Structure formats: structure tokens, C-alpha cells
């Protein structure tokens, strides 16, 4: 977790089935309006800008094999009153083993 944003890479043996981002229940906020970016060694996906809260995730189907140590990351971006976006967190995890 980083700044209340979480990332999970699901799979086993270096095979990643999907990667998803969400808001942690340990966060100082329970929701935000903005978007997630989820990315790894050879993929990247950006969610729609909308309200995100605990229990809602941005799920990216990956279905690829990776070598040990490859990183999978997410970013949470919050829409500010002036129309700009503020980075809430950028957590990363290694391939599932």
C-alpha cells in the first residue's frame, strides 16, 4: 500500500492472470474521484475517471508469464477542484510465486 492505494498481482509460478488497484480500508480517506493506472513490464491500463471507494477495483486482465522480480504497479490520481490531478500513491508488487 502507498498513500492508501493498493495493488495486487494474482497468479502463481510467475504467471500473472490479472492485476488490480483499489483503495485500502487502512487509508485516511474511503473514496476519491479520479482514476487508476495499472501497469507492468509490457502492459498499461487507465481506468475511467469516476468515484472510487473501498471495495471498488480497477481490474486488468494480464494472462502472461514473467521472470522472477518483475514489478506490477498501480497509481491512484485524485481530481482536484482546479481540474488537475494529484498522485495519491504508487505501490508496486513482484510477480506472484
N, C-alpha and C positions, 0 to 999 in steps of 0.2 A: 504494500500500500504506500502511496505517496500523495500527500495532500488530500486524503480522503478518496482518491481514485484507486481502483483495483484492476488487476489484470490476471487472467487465468489462461494457461495453455493446457488443453486437455488432450490426452492420448497416452501412449506408452511406447517404450523402446525406441525413442527418437521420432516416432510417427505422431504428428500433431493433427488431430481431427478438426479442432476449432479453437479459436482464441476469442476471449470476450472481456469487455470492460464494464465496470459498474461503479456505483457509489458505495463505499463501505458503511456499515452500521456504526463503525467507530469514528466516522467523520464528524467534524464540527458543524456540518450542515447536512440536511437529509435530502435535499434536492437542489438542482440548479437548472437554469435554462441555458442551453449551449449545445455542444457536440462532442463526440468522442472520435479519436483517431486510433485505430488499432493497426499495428504493423510488425513485420518480422523480416527475415532475411530476403524474401522475394515476394512479399505481398504488402499491400497497404489498403485500408478501407476507412472511409469517413462516414459517420452517421449523419442523419438529418439533424438540423438544429431544432431542438424541441426541449420540453421539460423532462429531465431525468431525475429519478429518485431511487432510493433503496429498493431493490427488488427488480428494477428495470435494467436490462443489459443490452449492449450492442454486441451481437454475436457474429463472428466472421468464420465461415467455413474455409478451412485450410487444406486438409487431407493431403499432406506431404510428409516426406521423410527428411530429417535434418541430422547433421552430425552433432555430437555432444558439445555443449557450451553455446549453442546458438541462442540468441535472445529474442524474446517476443515482448512487445511493449504496448502500452496504451497511453493516451493523453486525454485529459478532460479539459475542455475550454468553455469558460463561462461568459455569456453575453453580458456586456456592461451597458449601463444607461446611455453612454455616448456612442453605442454601436460597435465598439471594439470588443475583442475577446481577450480574456485573462486566463493564463495557464493555471489550472488548479493542482495538477500533479502529473508525473510521468513515471509510473512504475514499470519495471521490466522483470521478467522471469526467464529462466533457462528452459530448454526443451524438457518435456516430461521423460522420465527414465523408465 
